[in-house]
Amino acid sequence: MPLSVRGGGHDWAGRSPSDGGLTIILSGMRRVTVDPVARVAEVSGGATAADLAAAEPFGLTTATGSAGSVGMAGLTLGGGYGPLSGRFGLALDNLLSADVVLANGSVVTTDSEREPDLFWALRGGGGNFGLVTSMRVRLHHVPTLHSGMVLYPWEQADTVLAGLSDVLLESPDELTVQSGVLPSPDGSPMVFLSPTWSGDDTTAGERALAPLSALGAPRASPSS
Ligand SMILES: Cc1cc2nc3c(=O)[nH]c(=O)nc-3n(C[C@H](O)[C@H](O)[C@H](O)COP(=O)(O)OP(=O)(O)OC[C@H]3O[C@@H](n4cnc5c(N)ncnc54)[C@H](O)[C@@H]3O)c2cc1C
């Protein structure tokens, strides 16, 4: 019988339902346990990015995606870019080890030394190498964030995206800018820049964020 796994259920392509097969739904397994001294979180297979709020009281977080409802395992197995990627890499870079049920029913723990091929495959392979029941992820000290959204009309896309590329070449790792296209209320496309400053120095953060509102004539920016 075809088997599929549903973690957060937040997949672009809706890959988790199994047509005529069996879908294993992990939404009941959302526990996150935080070790603030080792800066490691134990994340259950169905936990979402929002469940990592358990690390927040310690000023800690990990590399997640842009939406709280995304499954941490699904995100990590697919790579996982997000607002902290510039500083801490992809979610897969922060995976330390995982407990996995393989297709033959055996349970293994994998990391860079135990079952290293499986560990390599899990980090970006997309999820068909087994069912991750639990994983350990690295946490980082990020007590504050500055984030927002700058919107430009589509007509300025060329200048804005070329300018963004120049800005990023000169920016410190603490600045990550996610960008893309969103519909405006009248349906016309807009370019969005979603910057996040994760550094401790807020003055440096304001300096790093300022050029992003000056790449053209924004329709909306944090200061407008
Ligand atoms: C609106 C939206 C915004 C997004 N934003 C981002 C973003 O900012 N950054 C980013 O990197 N991605 C983003 N994504 C993509 C998302 O990270 C991937 O689609 C991811 O696979 C979703 O994981 P899930 O567990 O929520 O989804 P599910 O549909 O539950 O799972 C998707 C697949 O992941 C595998 N999987 C999930 N959990 C497990 C597990 N415990 N063990 C084994 N396999 C598992 C399975 O193969 C499953 O079919 C976004 C998607 C959407 C819809």
Ligand as a Chemical Component Dictionary entry (heavy atoms), coordinates in Angstrom:
data_LIG
# 
_chem_comp.id                   LIG 
_chem_comp.type                 NON-POLYMER 
_chem_comp.pdbx_formal_charge   0 
_chem_comp.three_letter_code    LIG 
# 
loop_
_chem_comp_atom.comp_id 
_chem_comp_atom.atom_id 
_chem_comp_atom.alt_atom_id 
_chem_comp_atom.type_symbol 
_chem_comp_atom.charge 
_chem_comp_atom.model_Cartn_x 
_chem_comp_atom.model_Cartn_y 
_chem_comp_atom.model_Cartn_z 
_chem_comp_atom.pdbx_ordinal 
LIG C1  C1  C 0 2.405  29.618 1.952  1  
LIG C2  C2  C 0 3.674  28.800 2.014  2  
LIG C3  C3  C 0 4.844  29.431 2.442  3  
LIG C4  C4  C 0 6.044  28.704 2.480  4  
LIG N1  N1  N 0 7.180  29.350 2.921  5  
LIG C5  C5  C 0 8.346  28.677 2.943  6  
LIG C6  C6  C 0 9.545  29.317 3.400  7  
LIG O1  O1  O 0 9.553  30.480 3.792  8  
LIG N2  N2  N 0 10.699 28.595 3.385  9  
LIG C7  C7  C 0 10.741 27.286 2.963  10 
LIG O2  O2  O 0 11.823 26.691 2.979  11 
LIG N3  N3  N 0 9.620  26.643 2.538  12 
LIG C8  C8  C 0 8.440  27.308 2.521  13 
LIG N4  N4  N 0 7.314  26.638 2.091  14 
LIG C9  C9  C 0 7.444  25.241 1.630  15 
LIG C10 C10 C 0 7.356  24.243 2.800  16 
LIG O3  O3  O 0 8.447  24.426 3.670  17 
LIG C11 C11 C 0 7.456  22.799 2.266  18 
LIG O4  O4  O 0 6.398  22.585 1.379  19 
LIG C12 C12 C 0 7.455  21.758 3.388  20 
LIG O5  O5  O 0 7.694  20.486 2.837  21 
LIG C13 C13 C 0 6.149  21.726 4.161  22 
LIG O6  O6  O 0 6.268  20.825 5.243  23 
LIG P1  P1  P 0 4.992  20.397 6.107  24 
LIG O7  O7  O 0 5.420  19.358 7.078  25 
LIG O8  O8  O 0 4.304  21.619 6.652  26 
LIG O9  O9  O 0 4.032  19.854 4.958  27 
LIG P2  P2  P 0 3.386  18.380 4.765  28 
LIG O10 O10 O 0 2.450  18.526 3.620  29 
LIG O11 O11 O 0 2.857  17.849 6.040  30 
LIG O12 O12 O 0 4.646  17.521 4.351  31 
LIG C14 C14 C 0 5.252  17.688 3.085  32 
LIG C15 C15 C 0 6.159  16.479 2.845  33 
LIG O13 O13 O 0 7.278  16.559 3.740  34 
LIG C16 C16 C 0 7.615  15.258 4.192  35 
LIG N5  N5  N 0 7.498  15.222 5.664  36 
LIG C17 C17 C 0 6.869  16.104 6.487  37 
LIG N6  N6  N 0 7.037  15.749 7.783  38 
LIG C18 C18 C 0 7.778  14.607 7.769  39 
LIG C19 C19 C 0 8.296  13.745 8.789  40 
LIG N7  N7  N 0 8.089  13.996 10.100 41 
LIG N8  N8  N 0 9.025  12.669 8.409  42 
LIG C20 C20 C 0 9.260  12.408 7.099  43 
LIG N9  N9  N 0 8.800  13.176 6.100  44 
LIG C21 C21 C 0 8.072  14.270 6.429  45 
LIG C22 C22 C 0 6.681  14.274 3.526  46 
LIG O14 O14 O 0 7.302  13.766 2.350  47 
LIG C23 C23 C 0 5.494  15.135 3.159  48 
LIG O15 O15 O 0 4.787  14.651 2.050  49 
LIG C24 C24 C 0 6.085  27.321 2.086  50 
LIG C25 C25 C 0 4.891  26.693 1.683  51 
LIG C26 C26 C 0 3.696  27.417 1.654  52 
LIG C27 C27 C 0 2.435  26.735 1.220  53 
# 
loop_
_chem_comp_bond.comp_id 
_chem_comp_bond.atom_id_1 
_chem_comp_bond.atom_id_2 
_chem_comp_bond.value_order 
_chem_comp_bond.pdbx_ordinal 
LIG C1  C2  SING 1  
LIG C2  C3  SING 2  
LIG C2  C26 DOUB 3  
LIG C3  C4  DOUB 4  
LIG C4  N1  SING 5  
LIG C4  C24 SING 6  
LIG N1  C5  DOUB 7  
LIG C5  C6  SING 8  
LIG C5  C8  SING 9  
LIG C6  O1  DOUB 10 
LIG C6  N2  SING 11 
LIG N2  C7  SING 12 
LIG C7  O2  DOUB 13 
LIG C7  N3  SING 14 
LIG N3  C8  DOUB 15 
LIG C8  N4  SING 16 
LIG N4  C9  SING 17 
LIG N4  C24 SING 18 
LIG C9  C10 SING 19 
LIG C10 O3  SING 20 
LIG C10 C11 SING 21 
LIG C11 O4  SING 22 
LIG C11 C12 SING 23 
LIG C12 O5  SING 24 
LIG C12 C13 SING 25 
LIG C13 O6  SING 26 
LIG O6  P1  SING 27 
LIG P1  O7  DOUB 28 
LIG P1  O8  SING 29 
LIG P1  O9  SING 30 
LIG O9  P2  SING 31 
LIG P2  O10 DOUB 32 
LIG P2  O11 SING 33 
LIG P2  O12 SING 34 
LIG O12 C14 SING 35 
LIG C14 C15 SING 36 
LIG C15 O13 SING 37 
LIG C15 C23 SING 38 
LIG O13 C16 SING 39 
LIG C16 N5  SING 40 
LIG C16 C22 SING 41 
LIG N5  C17 SING 42 
LIG N5  C21 SING 43 
LIG C17 N6  DOUB 44 
LIG N6  C18 SING 45 
LIG C18 C19 SING 46 
LIG C18 C21 DOUB 47 
LIG C19 N7  SING 48 
LIG C19 N8  DOUB 49 
LIG N8  C20 SING 50 
LIG C20 N9  DOUB 51 
LIG N9  C21 SING 52 
LIG C22 O14 SING 53 
LIG C22 C23 SING 54 
LIG C23 O15 SING 55 
LIG C24 C25 DOUB 56 
LIG C25 C26 SING 57 
LIG C26 C27 SING 58 
# 
